[in-house]
Amino acid sequence: MDRTPFTVRTSCGELSGWVTGAGPRVLAIHGGPGLSFDYLDDAVEELAGGYRVATFQQRGLAPSTDQGEFTIPEAVSDIAAVLDGLGWDTAYLMGHSWGGHLVFHAAAGIPERLAGVLSVDPLGAVGDGGAEAFGAEMLARVPETSRDRARELDAKDTAGEATPEEVRESFSLCWGSYFADPAAAPPLPHIEFSLSANQGLGGDLMARLPELEASLPAIRIPVGVLVGELSPVPPSAGIDSATRIPGAWSRIEPGAGHFVWHESPGCLLAAMDRLVTNA
């Protein structure tokens, strides 16, 4: 896959990423928060079969700046800054997981810059977004021999007391839980973590949930939601969000976990095609 790198300036540091493919413009937003963006490469490659796709590392980790306020408004502003730097007046957004939640904020906050948004297996925008059920299901899928350690590490992470090594260990123990069949999960990829971004954005995300839920009925751009039938994130998290947005649609991908493109190749491209065709 050919990649053209780019770097854009913001009011607080630079953001870097790359562009590939040809066709309508799509900006892909990775999950986390505070996660390295490399895991999204296969999803970007799938979309590049029909689109000009850009992706970037959100602030907190190299090759982007590690500095920031780590708030939702800043994250939405960064999306606009990347569009500016690419010279894209408008584009579609595809966001996965935390990124799928963030695109709801972007749809409400910068609709003039967006042709539409596709939210993929997101933390939702209604109630607690499915956060409690998600956490419980992730833990339930961890092998029993490792569950107490996973619970201990999660408690330290939630309290903001985990070290980078403990965060990595926790992610490793829970990696299989993201998939429809945890025992058949692929090898854990190399992933970096920004504790500052995770804690800052995670706290701001929860604080702004009522505000986001109230904004959903005012969204007027095309919105699609794609969720995995067997994801640890309850499918209702994304579907309930879609029902609050006028004209939005949702789809449950049979047999897929959190990384829908892994267990159902082609479903992501099909969902983007549906969004663009109906825009």
Phi, psi and omega in degrees: 000118178291137181232131174252112183287155174214157174221133179236150179266144172235179179292345179220081176089182183248154177238134184235150178193206181206163183233146177208165174082181180215144180133197176306148187278132178228131173254119183266128185247119185281170181272188183147245352288162179083023182250149175289150190273357186298329184299340184275358186305316182294325177293318178297319179298320178298314180294329181294350174295343180217003188219160170271109189246129173247147173218153182213156175280120176295154184301147182125335183220150173295147012275005175271174179296149175264005182258153175164170174279334181059059176235162177300312179303322178295318181296320177293319177299324178295323176300314178297321180295321178294317177301318177299313183296328177280347184076025180261110177296319177219160177197164168277150172249139168237118180239138180246135174062241173303320178298326176293329174287317182298325181293337172296316177298320179294320179299325178279327189265327182226053184298333181293344180263356191240134174277339180166168179225142173244117180257122188248116180043058187273161156293129189285182184240015180237133182063232177267011178072009183086011186298316183294315180294323178299311180298319181293319181290322177302314181293321182295333182274348178289137178308141186304327182293338182250359190292320180296318178295319178297320179295318179298315181292323179295321179296320178293321179296314180299325180278356182074024185250000183283144174277163176304323179295321179289324176298317179295319178296317180299316180297321180297317180294328185263356186307312182298335184294340181286345189255155181301321176239095184306326182291339181255016181296146177290168178301146178296124178284167175288123183225138175255158183229141170248110180294325180297314180293319182296313183288318181294308182289325178299317178291318181292324178303309182294322181294330185264004181302314179299320178297317180293315180302319180293335183275344187302317182295344181269355180288131183239356178275160179298136181224132172234149179231126178242123181233154177272132181303323186247025176287151173291337172286123182300129180308330180298337181299313178283320184294317179298326178294317181297324182294340180273350185256121182304127176079358182287154176235162177219155177218135172263119181275115183300136174074003183262149174264212185291321178267080192302327182290340180284313185267348177220071182305136179097342184290329180291314178297319179297320179293320177295320176301317179298317179299312184292319182296324183267359182292000000 
